[in-house]
Amino acid sequence: MRIAYLDCFSGISGDMTIAAFLDAGLKLSVLSRELKKLHIKGYELKARKVLRGGIAGTKFDCIKTGEYAGHRKLEDIITIIEKSALSPKIKKLAVDIFNNIGAAETKIHGFRKGEAVRLHELGDIDSIIDIVGAAIAIDLLGIDEVYASSINMGSTFVKTAHGAIPIPSPAALELLKGAPVKISALRAELVTPTGAGVLKTLTKSFGAMPSMKIYKIGYGAGSRHIEGLPNMLRVLIGSSSEPALKEGNVMVAETNIDDMNPQHLEYVFEKLFTSGALDVYSSCIQMKKSRPAIKLSVICAPRDLEKISSVIFSETTTIGIRFYAAGRYKLERRVVKAKTKYGEVRVKVSERPGGVLTAAPEYDDCRRVAKAKRVPIGEVTDMAREAAYENL
């Protein structure tokens, strides 16, 4: 299982979150490509290397341009996200973050039920980019769970559309109720409402870093230089020390066939997979009186056994099926889309115990691309695997 740990020793903001993930390997070009699916204008993205307290990290900026549309209401932002071409997972994460922020703003500012929630600074284009960008980073980096340290909040006053407010801001505190926080003597806003919203929505639990094998570390820089403290958010990405195995039960149905045209097996396989088979295979065997035969084996979920048996009886010449329950372990896996110069290929990524990742391009996709572009299938497979590893 891939996990991320947010070390908030200097607080957290939306831009620091994006910067930390960029520093840990997320490509700015990929982030920009995904954000364009929102179909909003009025910004450009910049990322550069900086130093904070002697530590090198990445500074991320969303710069407003002349096409900027102004502050948006919560319902308008959610509509933009839901109508976008982003993946369902990214949409849900982003909408959940905005809804949590909206609930906190409603309570703090006393909005009445049914009244439109205007987010002011949080409805600004850079906050939208930061929040949706955080959801994109979680999805593209394949992060399954997020954990976070206790949070350094800082203390001072800042000017907002509502006037001067104390720091930690009421919205940030409302969002982080139940999380371990520290109100330090540093006269700075270390936690923004955007950062607090990201933490509340994404974090499974707060406290010490869970046992994990670390393979990526990123430092996201804040805008200010703070005396005596590196103004950075640190993200550690790795795999849980727990085995990356899932346990489950399946049924295995088998039958021996010695009087059927073997050419029909392709059709039988197709029907079995359509009926829910997890795997189908045949073995050459020798039966009584030295007859050559085929053993047909089907692995399926227990709920599909009756349906699978019906297909076997209908489409083969057998008159009997034996079946038994079997336990199995399987690795966690996910499917990513790898872009090659010849086209897009789906790649199955699995995580082995110890955090070793393997990438297996889908044969059908490689075959389709190789045939369309008239190139060797091995070349397509190698390029897809390499592209997948680059984005893990």
Secondary structure, DSSP 8 states (H G I E B T S, - for coil): -EEEEEE-TT-B-HHHHHHHHHHTT--HHHHHHHHGGG---SEEEEEEEEEETTEEEEEEEEEE-TT-----BHHHHHHHHHTSSS-HHHHHHHHHHHHHHHHHHHHHHT--TT---B-GGGGSHHHHHHHHHHHHHHHHTT--EEEE--EE---EEEEETTEEEEES-HHHHHHTTTS-EE--S--S--B-HHHHHHHHHHEEEESS--SEEEEEEEEEE-SS-BTTB--EEEEEEEEESS--EEEEEEEEEEEEESSS-GGGHHHHHHHHHHTT-SEEEEEEEE-GGG-EEEEEEEEE-GGGHHHHHHHHHHHSS-S--EEEEEEEEEE-EEEEEEEETTEEEEEEEEEETTTEEEEEE-HHHHHHHHHHHT--HHHHHHHHHHHHHHT-
